[in-house]
Amino acid sequence: MSTKSTSFLVFINGSIENAEVNDFDELYLRFSYVIGKDWEICSGLEEGTTQIAHKSVQIGSKIVFNFPLEVTFRSTCAHGWPQLVISGYGLDSFGNDIVRGYGTTHIPISPGRHRIRIPLFVPRSSSRFQQFLGWMMGRRPEFVDPKVVTQNAGREMTRVRSHGYVQVVFNVVTKDMESLGYRIQAKHSSLEKQPENNETEHHHS
């Protein structure tokens, strides 16, 4: 007799492929995941740092990382679907790390292969957002937790400017979602739970 699953799994295998930025020639990225309270990471890296990479003239001045992403999530509820947060850093003329940009995207809901361009933005130094965070954290704004970019309230306070993008590939596999009553519609990448019709958005940020 089979027992009904009480949780589902989301397997992610992919990579941070490359970045395209205008103002500088080298970059490294830090990444982490933001998940809801009903979620846990049961294997893989919760956060990590790429190598320092340089612009390649051969492939259109892109900065190539090809840094692997591999993580498995477990949850009992689709609310709080995982988001990948990326922050880019480089060295200034004094050898200090400075922020080159922040970006975030939801992990795709529909199974399969997805290539996503994540816009990078940087807070302007005069913004109330930076002053507020500097006061709250007691440190320079560029060293605050980059996961704040996933919070819409924080984004509304931020005056930002675009700083290029990072391209990421996700291969997504889910397990036991249908047995918990979720129906994935691959064409529109939406997710419904019957009979409540709760939908979780899929952002290509």
N, C-alpha and C positions, 0 to 999 in steps of 0.2 A: 504494500500500500504506500503510495507516494504521499509525502507531506507537503502541504502548500508552503511556498516560500513566503517569508515575512519581510524580505529585503530584496533589492535588485542590485546588479553590478553594472558599472560603466567602465569599459576598458579603453584606454587611450594609448595609441602608439603613433608617434609622429616626429616632427622636428621643427625647430626654429630655423628656417632656411636662410633668410638673408634680410638685410635692412637697406633702405635707401634714404640717405640724408644729404643735405646740401652743404652744411657749413663746416664739416670736419671730416677727417680721413680715417679715423680709427674709433672703435666702439667696442664695449662689452655689455652684455645684458644680464640682468638678474631677473629670475622669474619665480612666481609663487602662485598658489591657487587660493581663491576665496570660495568657501563652501558654506552651506546652510547648517543649522544646528543638528539636523537629522542625518548629516553626511559624515563619512570618515574616509580617510585614505588608507587602504589596506595593503597596498604595495606600491613601490616606486618612490621617486623623489618628490617631496612636498614643495621643495624650493631648490634653486640651484643657480649657478653662475657660468656663463659661457666663457670661452677664451676671448682674449682681445683680438679682434679681427680688423683688417685694413681694407680700404677700397681696392677693388680689382678692376683695372682698366679693361681687361679682356671681356668682362660681362657687364658692360654698361655702368661702371662705377658703383656697382652694388657692393655692400659689405657682406661677405658670405660667412655664415656660421655652420650650417648643417649640424646643429646641436640636437641630439636626440631627446625626445620627450616620451616618457613611458610611465603611466600611472594608472592605478585601478581604484575606483571609488565604490563605496557601498552606501546605500541609503534605503530608508523605508518610505520616503516621500520625495516627490520631484521638486517641491519648493526648495529654493536655495541651490538650484542647479549650478554646478561649478563654473567659475570664471578664471581664466588665465590672466594674470597681471604681469606686465613686463615693464621694467625700468632700464633705461640705457644710460651708460656712464662713459666718460672719457677723462683724460688727464689734461689739466690746464698747463700753462707754461711753467708753473711752479711745481708740477708733479702731483697736484692734488686732484682727487676724484671730484668731478662735477657732473650734475645731472644733464643728460642730453635729451631726455624725453620720457614720458610715461604713456602706457597704452593698456587697454584691456579688451577682452572679448569673452563671450560665453562659449563654453565647449559646445560644439554642435550636438543637437539632440538626435538627429537622424543618423542611423548607422551608415557607414561608408567612408569614403575619402573626401575631405574638405580642405580646400586651400583658402586661407583668409588673410587679407591685408589689414593689419591693425594700425590705425593712425597713431602716431606719436605726437604728444603735445607737451609743452613746458609752461609752467605758471610764470606769469610776468612778475618781476620782483616787486612791483608796486602794489600788488593785489592785496586786498584785505585777507584773502584766504591764506597767503603765505605769512602775513603778519600774525594772524590768529594762530596758525599752527606753530609758528616760532614761539609765540607766547605760551601756548599749551604745552609744548614739548620741551621748551627750554633749550632748543638747539637750532642749528641752521635749517631752514625749510627743506633744503634738498636732501636731508637725511631722515625725514619723517617716513613712516611706514607707507610705501607706495600703494598699499591696498586701499588707501583712502580714495583712489580714483574710481573704485567700483561703486562708491556711494553717490547717488544722484544729488543729494543735498550739498555735498562738498563740491561737486562739479559746477553747480549753479553759482557758487560763490567765486569761482575761479575765472580770472581773465587769462586766457591761454592763447598760444600761437602754435601753429602747426610746425612740426619738425621732421616731416617725412613719415615713413611707415616701416613696420616689420612684417615680413611674410612668414606665416606659420602653416604647416600641414598637419591635419589631424586625421588619423584613421580610427573610427569609432565603432565599437562593438558593445551592444547591451545584452544583458542576460536577466531573465525572469521579470521583465517589466510588464509583459502582457499578463502573466499569471497574477500580478497585483492589480490588474484592471486598467493599466495604461495602454493606450493605443497610439503608436507612433505613425504619423503620416509623413512618409519620407519626402514626398513631393514638395510639401510646404514647410517641412522641418518643424511642424508643430506637434504638440503632445496633448492628448486628452485623456482624462480618466473618466470612465463610465461608472455610475451614471451622472456624476457631479459636473462633468464637462469643465474641469479645472485645466486651464491652459498655461503652459510655461513658454515664455518667449524664447526665440532663438535669434540672438543678435549677431549679425555680421557687422561688428562695430567698424 
